[in-house]
Protein backbone atom coordinates (compact mmCIF):
# COMPACT_ATOMS: atom_id res chain seq x y z
CA UNK A 1 0.00 0.00 0.00
CA UNK A 2 2.84 2.36 0.89
CA UNK A 3 4.62 1.59 -2.41
CA UNK A 4 1.47 2.35 -4.41
CA UNK A 5 1.04 5.65 -2.54
CA UNK A 6 4.64 6.67 -3.31
CA UNK A 7 4.21 5.82 -6.99
CA UNK A 8 0.96 7.81 -7.12
CA UNK A 9 2.60 10.88 -5.57
CA UNK A 10 5.55 10.55 -7.97
CA UNK A 11 3.19 10.47 -10.93
CA UNK A 12 1.22 13.49 -9.72
CA UNK A 13 4.35 15.58 -9.31
CA UNK A 14 5.97 14.36 -12.54
CA UNK A 15 8.84 12.66 -10.71
CA UNK A 16 10.19 9.16 -11.26
CA UNK A 17 13.11 7.62 -9.40
CA UNK A 18 16.25 7.15 -11.46
CA UNK A 19 17.61 3.63 -11.76
CA UNK A 20 21.11 2.28 -12.43
CA UNK A 21 20.66 2.54 -16.18
CA UNK A 22 19.60 6.18 -15.90
CA UNK A 23 22.63 6.96 -13.74
CA UNK A 24 24.94 5.24 -16.22
CA UNK A 25 23.62 7.51 -18.99
CA UNK A 26 24.01 10.60 -16.80
CA UNK A 27 27.63 9.63 -16.08
CA UNK A 28 28.35 9.12 -19.78
CA UNK A 29 26.90 12.52 -20.69
CA UNK A 30 28.91 14.19 -17.92
CA UNK A 31 32.06 12.54 -19.30
CA UNK A 32 31.40 14.18 -22.66
CA UNK A 33 29.91 11.21 -24.54
CA UNK A 34 28.76 11.89 -28.10
CA UNK A 35 25.53 10.32 -29.23
CA UNK A 36 25.76 8.62 -32.62
CA UNK A 37 23.26 6.54 -34.51
CA UNK A 38 23.96 2.86 -35.16
CA UNK A 39 22.40 3.37 -38.62
CA UNK A 40 25.06 5.04 -40.76
CA UNK A 41 22.43 6.58 -43.05
CA UNK A 42 21.30 8.75 -40.16
CA UNK A 43 24.82 10.05 -39.57
CA UNK A 44 25.08 11.39 -43.12
CA UNK A 45 22.24 13.48 -44.56
CA UNK A 46 23.27 12.73 -48.15
CA UNK A 47 23.15 9.00 -47.46
CA UNK A 48 19.77 9.38 -45.77
CA UNK A 49 18.30 11.37 -48.67
CA UNK A 50 19.62 8.79 -51.13
CA UNK A 51 18.20 5.91 -49.11
CA UNK A 52 14.74 7.46 -48.90
CA UNK A 53 14.75 7.98 -52.69
CA UNK A 54 15.70 4.34 -53.30
CA UNK A 55 13.50 2.65 -50.71
CA UNK A 56 10.76 1.72 -53.19
CA UNK A 57 13.39 -0.11 -55.30
CA UNK A 58 14.72 -2.30 -52.50
CA UNK A 59 14.08 -6.01 -52.16
CA UNK A 60 11.61 -6.94 -49.44
CA UNK A 61 14.36 -8.71 -47.52
CA UNK A 62 16.38 -5.46 -47.47
CA UNK A 63 13.29 -3.56 -46.36
CA UNK A 64 12.90 -6.05 -43.51
CA UNK A 65 16.49 -5.29 -42.46
CA UNK A 66 15.80 -1.56 -42.54
CA UNK A 67 12.60 -1.89 -40.52
CA UNK A 68 14.31 -4.07 -37.92
CA UNK A 69 17.33 -1.75 -37.58
CA UNK A 70 15.10 1.34 -37.40
CA UNK A 71 12.91 -0.21 -34.70
CA UNK A 72 16.02 -1.07 -32.69
CA UNK A 73 17.31 2.48 -33.01
CA UNK A 74 13.95 3.96 -32.04
CA UNK A 75 13.88 1.79 -28.91
CA UNK A 76 17.43 2.88 -28.02
CA UNK A 77 16.55 6.56 -28.35
CA UNK A 78 13.29 6.09 -26.46
CA UNK A 79 15.25 4.71 -23.52
CA UNK A 80 17.47 7.80 -23.48
CA UNK A 81 14.45 10.08 -23.65
CA UNK A 82 12.80 8.18 -20.79
CA UNK A 83 15.74 9.22 -18.63
CA UNK A 84 15.29 12.83 -19.77
CA UNK A 85 11.60 12.75 -18.92
CA UNK A 86 12.33 11.37 -15.46
CA UNK A 87 14.58 14.33 -14.83
CA UNK A 88 12.62 17.10 -16.53
CA UNK A 89 9.10 15.74 -16.27
CA UNK A 90 6.53 17.78 -18.19
CA UNK A 91 8.29 21.07 -17.56
CA UNK A 92 8.18 23.48 -20.53
CA UNK A 93 9.88 26.62 -19.20
CA UNK A 94 13.56 26.83 -20.07
CA UNK A 95 14.67 28.23 -16.69
CA UNK A 96 12.97 25.44 -14.77
CA UNK A 97 14.29 22.81 -17.17
CA UNK A 98 17.84 24.05 -16.59
CA UNK A 99 17.29 24.04 -12.84
CA UNK A 100 16.24 20.38 -12.93
CA UNK A 101 19.10 19.44 -15.25
CA UNK A 102 21.66 21.11 -12.95
CA UNK A 103 20.82 18.61 -10.24
CA UNK A 104 22.50 15.93 -12.39
CA UNK A 105 24.61 17.77 -14.96
CA UNK A 106 27.29 20.44 -14.22
CA UNK A 107 26.75 21.64 -17.79
CA UNK A 108 23.00 21.33 -18.45
CA UNK A 109 23.27 22.78 -21.96
CA UNK A 110 25.37 19.77 -23.01
CA UNK A 111 22.82 17.36 -21.57
CA UNK A 112 20.02 19.20 -23.35
CA UNK A 113 21.94 18.99 -26.65
CA UNK A 114 22.43 15.26 -26.06
CA UNK A 115 18.71 14.72 -25.55
CA UNK A 116 17.86 16.85 -28.56
CA UNK A 117 20.20 14.68 -30.63
CA UNK A 118 18.33 11.61 -29.38
CA UNK A 119 15.07 13.13 -30.61
CA UNK A 120 16.62 13.87 -33.99
CA UNK A 121 17.93 10.32 -34.38
CA UNK A 122 14.57 8.89 -33.32
CA UNK A 123 12.72 11.07 -35.83
CA UNK A 124 15.00 9.99 -38.68
CA UNK A 125 14.74 6.33 -37.69
CA UNK A 126 10.96 6.69 -37.66
CA UNK A 127 11.15 8.19 -41.14
CA UNK A 128 13.21 5.26 -42.42
CA UNK A 129 10.89 2.72 -40.80
CA UNK A 130 7.76 4.37 -42.19
CA UNK A 131 9.14 4.63 -45.71
CA UNK A 132 10.36 1.03 -45.64
CA UNK A 133 7.02 -0.26 -44.36
CA UNK A 134 5.12 1.60 -47.09
CA UNK A 135 7.39 0.09 -49.78
CA UNK A 136 7.20 -3.50 -48.52
CA UNK A 137 5.34 -5.95 -50.76
CA UNK A 138 4.48 -3.41 -53.45
CA UNK A 139 5.15 -5.56 -56.53
CA UNK A 140 2.61 -6.88 -59.02
CA UNK A 141 -0.72 -8.30 -57.92
CA UNK A 142 -1.97 -10.74 -60.55
CA UNK A 143 -0.73 -13.39 -62.96
CA UNK A 144 -0.96 -12.35 -66.64
CA UNK A 145 -3.49 -14.35 -68.63
CA UNK A 146 -2.99 -16.36 -71.80
CA UNK A 147 -0.09 -18.42 -73.13
CA UNK A 148 3.54 -17.55 -72.52
CA UNK A 149 4.97 -15.90 -75.64
CA UNK A 150 8.46 -14.91 -74.55
CA UNK A 151 10.83 -15.11 -71.60
CA UNK A 152 14.01 -13.07 -71.82
CA UNK A 153 16.68 -12.59 -69.18
CA UNK A 154 19.92 -10.69 -69.66
CA UNK A 155 22.71 -9.94 -67.22
CA UNK A 156 26.13 -8.41 -67.54
CA UNK A 157 28.93 -6.32 -66.13
CA UNK A 158 30.37 -3.71 -68.46
CA UNK A 159 33.42 -3.13 -66.26
CA UNK A 160 34.27 -6.84 -66.18
CA UNK A 161 33.46 -7.15 -69.88
CA UNK A 162 30.89 -9.91 -69.99
CA UNK A 163 27.20 -10.37 -70.70
CA UNK A 164 24.73 -13.19 -71.24
CA UNK A 165 21.17 -13.67 -72.41
CA UNK A 166 18.70 -16.51 -72.40
CA UNK A 167 15.54 -16.19 -74.48
CA UNK A 168 12.60 -18.53 -74.81
CA UNK A 169 10.28 -17.37 -77.57
CA UNK A 170 7.94 -18.42 -80.34
CA UNK A 171 8.72 -18.06 -84.04
CA UNK A 172 6.19 -16.63 -86.48
CA UNK A 173 4.98 -20.15 -87.28
CA UNK A 174 4.36 -20.81 -83.58
CA UNK A 175 7.34 -23.09 -83.04
CA UNK A 176 9.37 -22.56 -79.90
CA UNK A 177 13.04 -21.72 -79.69
CA UNK A 178 15.50 -21.43 -76.84
CA UNK A 179 18.55 -19.25 -77.47
CA UNK A 180 21.65 -18.56 -75.40
CA UNK A 181 24.05 -15.71 -76.09
CA UNK A 182 27.36 -15.17 -74.35
CA UNK A 183 29.51 -12.05 -74.76
CA UNK A 184 33.06 -11.68 -73.53
CA UNK A 185 35.29 -8.79 -74.53
CA UNK A 186 37.46 -8.51 -71.44
CA UNK A 187 41.11 -8.20 -72.47
CA UNK A 188 40.10 -9.34 -75.94
CA UNK A 189 40.88 -7.28 -79.08
CA UNK A 190 37.53 -8.01 -80.69
CA UNK A 191 34.12 -8.50 -79.14
CA UNK A 192 33.37 -12.22 -78.88
CA UNK A 193 29.73 -13.22 -79.13
CA UNK A 194 28.60 -16.82 -79.14
CA UNK A 195 24.94 -17.65 -79.84
CA UNK A 196 23.39 -21.11 -79.79
CA UNK A 197 19.77 -21.98 -80.41
CA UNK A 198 17.58 -25.09 -80.13
CA UNK A 199 13.94 -25.82 -80.93
CA UNK A 200 11.58 -26.60 -78.04
CA UNK A 201 7.94 -27.66 -77.78
CA UNK A 202 4.97 -26.20 -75.89
CA UNK A 203 5.76 -28.26 -72.81
CA UNK A 204 8.71 -25.97 -72.05
CA UNK A 205 6.50 -22.86 -72.19
CA UNK A 206 3.92 -24.59 -69.99
CA UNK A 207 6.57 -25.55 -67.42
CA UNK A 208 7.95 -21.99 -67.19
CA UNK A 209 4.39 -20.67 -66.80
CA UNK A 210 3.77 -23.17 -64.01
CA UNK A 211 6.92 -22.08 -62.17
CA UNK A 212 5.92 -18.42 -62.44
CA UNK A 213 2.37 -19.04 -61.24
CA UNK A 214 3.24 -21.41 -58.38
CA UNK A 215 6.06 -19.15 -57.19
CA UNK A 216 3.91 -16.00 -57.54
CA UNK A 217 6.76 -14.48 -59.52
CA UNK A 218 4.36 -11.91 -60.94
CA UNK A 219 4.53 -10.07 -57.59
CA UNK A 220 8.01 -8.69 -58.24
CA UNK A 221 8.76 -4.97 -58.64
CA UNK A 222 9.69 -3.10 -61.80
CA UNK A 223 13.17 -2.14 -60.66
CA UNK A 224 15.67 -3.08 -57.95
CA UNK A 225 18.62 -1.32 -56.36
CA UNK A 226 21.01 -2.41 -53.59
CA UNK A 227 20.63 -1.35 -49.99
CA UNK A 228 24.25 -0.21 -49.91
CA UNK A 229 25.97 1.72 -52.69
CA UNK A 230 27.98 -0.57 -55.00
CA UNK A 231 30.15 0.44 -57.94
CA UNK A 232 31.02 -1.57 -61.06
CA UNK A 233 28.55 -4.35 -60.30
CA UNK A 234 26.27 -6.59 -62.32
CA UNK A 235 22.98 -5.45 -63.82
CA UNK A 236 20.11 -7.47 -65.20
CA UNK A 237 16.86 -7.12 -67.15
CA UNK A 238 13.94 -9.47 -67.62
CA UNK A 239 10.82 -9.44 -69.76
CA UNK A 240 8.13 -12.10 -69.67
CA UNK A 241 5.38 -11.68 -72.25
CA UNK A 242 2.03 -13.44 -72.18
CA UNK A 243 -0.90 -13.14 -74.58
CA UNK A 244 -2.65 -10.77 -72.18
CA UNK A 245 -0.05 -9.01 -70.12
CA UNK A 246 3.59 -9.09 -69.19
CA UNK A 247 6.07 -9.02 -66.31
CA UNK A 248 9.05 -6.70 -66.63
CA UNK A 249 11.79 -6.09 -64.12
CA UNK A 250 15.45 -5.27 -63.81
CA UNK A 251 18.06 -4.20 -61.35
CA UNK A 252 21.62 -3.47 -60.42
CA UNK A 253 23.29 -5.67 -57.82
CA UNK A 254 19.90 -6.44 -56.30
CA UNK A 255 16.68 -8.32 -56.83
CA UNK A 256 14.36 -9.62 -57.70
CA UNK A 257 12.15 -10.60 -54.81
CA UNK A 258 11.43 -14.32 -55.03
CA UNK A 259 14.84 -14.74 -56.64
CA UNK A 260 14.63 -18.48 -56.04
CA UNK A 261 11.82 -18.63 -58.62
CA UNK A 262 14.01 -16.93 -61.23
CA UNK A 263 16.82 -19.35 -60.39
CA UNK A 264 14.43 -22.28 -60.87
CA UNK A 265 13.38 -20.98 -64.31
CA UNK A 266 16.98 -20.44 -65.44
CA UNK A 267 18.08 -23.82 -64.11
CA UNK A 268 15.19 -25.56 -65.88
CA UNK A 269 15.87 -23.83 -69.22
CA UNK A 270 19.56 -24.67 -69.00
CA UNK A 271 18.74 -28.34 -68.38
CA UNK A 272 16.42 -28.37 -71.41
CA UNK A 273 19.06 -26.71 -73.58
CA UNK A 274 21.82 -29.13 -72.52
CA UNK A 275 19.58 -32.17 -72.99
CA UNK A 276 18.61 -31.17 -76.53
CA UNK A 277 22.22 -30.31 -77.46
CA UNK A 278 23.46 -33.68 -76.22
CA UNK A 279 20.92 -35.51 -78.38
CA UNK A 280 22.16 -33.83 -81.56
C-alpha positions as CSV (number, residue, x, y, z in Angstrom):
1,X,0.0,0.0,0.0
2,X,2.8,2.4,0.9
3,X,4.6,1.6,-2.4
4,X,1.5,2.3,-4.4
5,X,1.0,5.6,-2.5
6,X,4.6,6.7,-3.3
7,X,4.2,5.8,-7.0
8,X,1.0,7.8,-7.1
9,X,2.6,10.9,-5.6
10,X,5.5,10.6,-8.0
11,X,3.2,10.5,-10.9
12,X,1.2,13.5,-9.7
13,X,4.4,15.6,-9.3
14,X,6.0,14.4,-12.5
15,X,8.8,12.7,-10.7
16,X,10.2,9.2,-11.3
17,X,13.1,7.6,-9.4
18,X,16.3,7.2,-11.5
19,X,17.6,3.6,-11.8
20,X,21.1,2.3,-12.4
21,X,20.7,2.5,-16.2
22,X,19.6,6.2,-15.9
23,X,22.6,7.0,-13.7
24,X,24.9,5.2,-16.2
25,X,23.6,7.5,-19.0
26,X,24.0,10.6,-16.8
27,X,27.6,9.6,-16.1
28,X,28.4,9.1,-19.8
29,X,26.9,12.5,-20.7
30,X,28.9,14.2,-17.9
31,X,32.1,12.5,-19.3
32,X,31.4,14.2,-22.7
33,X,29.9,11.2,-24.5
34,X,28.8,11.9,-28.1
35,X,25.5,10.3,-29.2
36,X,25.8,8.6,-32.6
37,X,23.3,6.5,-34.5
38,X,24.0,2.9,-35.2
39,X,22.4,3.4,-38.6
40,X,25.1,5.0,-40.8
41,X,22.4,6.6,-43.0
42,X,21.3,8.8,-40.2
43,X,24.8,10.0,-39.6
44,X,25.1,11.4,-43.1
45,X,22.2,13.5,-44.6
46,X,23.3,12.7,-48.1
47,X,23.2,9.0,-47.5
48,X,19.8,9.4,-45.8
49,X,18.3,11.4,-48.7
50,X,19.6,8.8,-51.1
51,X,18.2,5.9,-49.1
52,X,14.7,7.5,-48.9
53,X,14.8,8.0,-52.7
54,X,15.7,4.3,-53.3
55,X,13.5,2.7,-50.7
56,X,10.8,1.7,-53.2
57,X,13.4,-0.1,-55.3
58,X,14.7,-2.3,-52.5
59,X,14.1,-6.0,-52.2
60,X,11.6,-6.9,-49.4
61,X,14.4,-8.7,-47.5
62,X,16.4,-5.5,-47.5
63,X,13.3,-3.6,-46.4
64,X,12.9,-6.0,-43.5
65,X,16.5,-5.3,-42.5
66,X,15.8,-1.6,-42.5
67,X,12.6,-1.9,-40.5
68,X,14.3,-4.1,-37.9
69,X,17.3,-1.8,-37.6
70,X,15.1,1.3,-37.4
71,X,12.9,-0.2,-34.7
72,X,16.0,-1.1,-32.7
73,X,17.3,2.5,-33.0
74,X,13.9,4.0,-32.0
75,X,13.9,1.8,-28.9
76,X,17.4,2.9,-28.0
77,X,16.5,6.6,-28.4
78,X,13.3,6.1,-26.5
79,X,15.3,4.7,-23.5
80,X,17.5,7.8,-23.5
81,X,14.4,10.1,-23.6
82,X,12.8,8.2,-20.8
83,X,15.7,9.2,-18.6
84,X,15.3,12.8,-19.8
85,X,11.6,12.7,-18.9
86,X,12.3,11.4,-15.5
87,X,14.6,14.3,-14.8
88,X,12.6,17.1,-16.5
89,X,9.1,15.7,-16.3
90,X,6.5,17.8,-18.2
91,X,8.3,21.1,-17.6
92,X,8.2,23.5,-20.5
93,X,9.9,26.6,-19.2
94,X,13.6,26.8,-20.1
95,X,14.7,28.2,-16.7
96,X,13.0,25.4,-14.8
97,X,14.3,22.8,-17.2
98,X,17.8,24.0,-16.6
99,X,17.3,24.0,-12.8
100,X,16.2,20.4,-12.9
101,X,19.1,19.4,-15.2
102,X,21.7,21.1,-12.9
103,X,20.8,18.6,-10.2
104,X,22.5,15.9,-12.4
105,X,24.6,17.8,-15.0
106,X,27.3,20.4,-14.2
107,X,26.7,21.6,-17.8
108,X,23.0,21.3,-18.5
109,X,23.3,22.8,-22.0
110,X,25.4,19.8,-23.0
111,X,22.8,17.4,-21.6
112,X,20.0,19.2,-23.3
113,X,21.9,19.0,-26.7
114,X,22.4,15.3,-26.1
115,X,18.7,14.7,-25.5
116,X,17.9,16.8,-28.6
117,X,20.2,14.7,-30.6
118,X,18.3,11.6,-29.4
119,X,15.1,13.1,-30.6
120,X,16.6,13.9,-34.0
121,X,17.9,10.3,-34.4
122,X,14.6,8.9,-33.3
123,X,12.7,11.1,-35.8
124,X,15.0,10.0,-38.7
125,X,14.7,6.3,-37.7
126,X,11.0,6.7,-37.7
127,X,11.1,8.2,-41.1
128,X,13.2,5.3,-42.4
129,X,10.9,2.7,-40.8
130,X,7.8,4.4,-42.2
131,X,9.1,4.6,-45.7
132,X,10.4,1.0,-45.6
133,X,7.0,-0.3,-44.4
134,X,5.1,1.6,-47.1
135,X,7.4,0.1,-49.8
136,X,7.2,-3.5,-48.5
137,X,5.3,-6.0,-50.8
138,X,4.5,-3.4,-53.5
139,X,5.1,-5.6,-56.5
140,X,2.6,-6.9,-59.0
141,X,-0.7,-8.3,-57.9
142,X,-2.0,-10.7,-60.6
143,X,-0.7,-13.4,-63.0
144,X,-1.0,-12.3,-66.6
145,X,-3.5,-14.3,-68.6
146,X,-3.0,-16.4,-71.8
147,X,-0.1,-18.4,-73.1
148,X,3.5,-17.6,-72.5
149,X,5.0,-15.9,-75.6
150,X,8.5,-14.9,-74.6
151,X,10.8,-15.1,-71.6
152,X,14.0,-13.1,-71.8
153,X,16.7,-12.6,-69.2
154,X,19.9,-10.7,-69.7
155,X,22.7,-9.9,-67.2
156,X,26.1,-8.4,-67.5
157,X,28.9,-6.3,-66.1
158,X,30.4,-3.7,-68.5
159,X,33.4,-3.1,-66.3
160,X,34.3,-6.8,-66.2
161,X,33.5,-7.1,-69.9
162,X,30.9,-9.9,-70.0
163,X,27.2,-10.4,-70.7
164,X,24.7,-13.2,-71.2
165,X,21.2,-13.7,-72.4
166,X,18.7,-16.5,-72.4
167,X,15.5,-16.2,-74.5
168,X,12.6,-18.5,-74.8
169,X,10.3,-17.4,-77.6
170,X,7.9,-18.4,-80.3
171,X,8.7,-18.1,-84.0
172,X,6.2,-16.6,-86.5
173,X,5.0,-20.2,-87.3
174,X,4.4,-20.8,-83.6
175,X,7.3,-23.1,-83.0
176,X,9.4,-22.6,-79.9
177,X,13.0,-21.7,-79.7
178,X,15.5,-21.4,-76.8
179,X,18.5,-19.3,-77.5
180,X,21.7,-18.6,-75.4
181,X,24.0,-15.7,-76.1
182,X,27.4,-15.2,-74.4
183,X,29.5,-12.0,-74.8
184,X,33.1,-11.7,-73.5
185,X,35.3,-8.8,-74.5
186,X,37.5,-8.5,-71.4
187,X,41.1,-8.2,-72.5
188,X,40.1,-9.3,-75.9
189,X,40.9,-7.3,-79.1
190,X,37.5,-8.0,-80.7
191,X,34.1,-8.5,-79.1
192,X,33.4,-12.2,-78.9
193,X,29.7,-13.2,-79.1
194,X,28.6,-16.8,-79.1
195,X,24.9,-17.6,-79.8
196,X,23.4,-21.1,-79.8
197,X,19.8,-22.0,-80.4
198,X,17.6,-25.1,-80.1
199,X,13.9,-25.8,-80.9
200,X,11.6,-26.6,-78.0
201,X,7.9,-27.7,-77.8
202,X,5.0,-26.2,-75.9
203,X,5.8,-28.3,-72.8
204,X,8.7,-26.0,-72.1
205,X,6.5,-22.9,-72.2
206,X,3.9,-24.6,-70.0
207,X,6.6,-25.5,-67.4
208,X,7.9,-22.0,-67.2
209,X,4.4,-20.7,-66.8
210,X,3.8,-23.2,-64.0
211,X,6.9,-22.1,-62.2
212,X,5.9,-18.4,-62.4
213,X,2.4,-19.0,-61.2
214,X,3.2,-21.4,-58.4
215,X,6.1,-19.2,-57.2
216,X,3.9,-16.0,-57.5
217,X,6.8,-14.5,-59.5
218,X,4.4,-11.9,-60.9
219,X,4.5,-10.1,-57.6
220,X,8.0,-8.7,-58.2
221,X,8.8,-5.0,-58.6
222,X,9.7,-3.1,-61.8
223,X,13.2,-2.1,-60.7
224,X,15.7,-3.1,-57.9
225,X,18.6,-1.3,-56.4
226,X,21.0,-2.4,-53.6
227,X,20.6,-1.3,-50.0
228,X,24.3,-0.2,-49.9
229,X,26.0,1.7,-52.7
230,X,28.0,-0.6,-55.0
231,X,30.2,0.4,-57.9
232,X,31.0,-1.6,-61.1
233,X,28.5,-4.3,-60.3
234,X,26.3,-6.6,-62.3
235,X,23.0,-5.5,-63.8
236,X,20.1,-7.5,-65.2
237,X,16.9,-7.1,-67.2
238,X,13.9,-9.5,-67.6
239,X,10.8,-9.4,-69.8
240,X,8.1,-12.1,-69.7
241,X,5.4,-11.7,-72.3
242,X,2.0,-13.4,-72.2
243,X,-0.9,-13.1,-74.6
244,X,-2.6,-10.8,-72.2
245,X,0.0,-9.0,-70.1
246,X,3.6,-9.1,-69.2
247,X,6.1,-9.0,-66.3
248,X,9.0,-6.7,-66.6
249,X,11.8,-6.1,-64.1
250,X,15.5,-5.3,-63.8
251,X,18.1,-4.2,-61.3
252,X,21.6,-3.5,-60.4
253,X,23.3,-5.7,-57.8
254,X,19.9,-6.4,-56.3
255,X,16.7,-8.3,-56.8
256,X,14.4,-9.6,-57.7
257,X,12.2,-10.6,-54.8
258,X,11.4,-14.3,-55.0
259,X,14.8,-14.7,-56.6
260,X,14.6,-18.5,-56.0
261,X,11.8,-18.6,-58.6
262,X,14.0,-16.9,-61.2
263,X,16.8,-19.4,-60.4
264,X,14.4,-22.3,-60.9
265,X,13.4,-21.0,-64.3
266,X,17.0,-20.4,-65.4
267,X,18.1,-23.8,-64.1
268,X,15.2,-25.6,-65.9
269,X,15.9,-23.8,-69.2
270,X,19.6,-24.7,-69.0
271,X,18.7,-28.3,-68.4
272,X,16.4,-28.4,-71.4
273,X,19.1,-26.7,-73.6
274,X,21.8,-29.1,-72.5
275,X,19.6,-32.2,-73.0
276,X,18.6,-31.2,-76.5
277,X,22.2,-30.3,-77.5
278,X,23.5,-33.7,-76.2
279,X,20.9,-35.5,-78.4
280,X,22.2,-33.8,-81.6
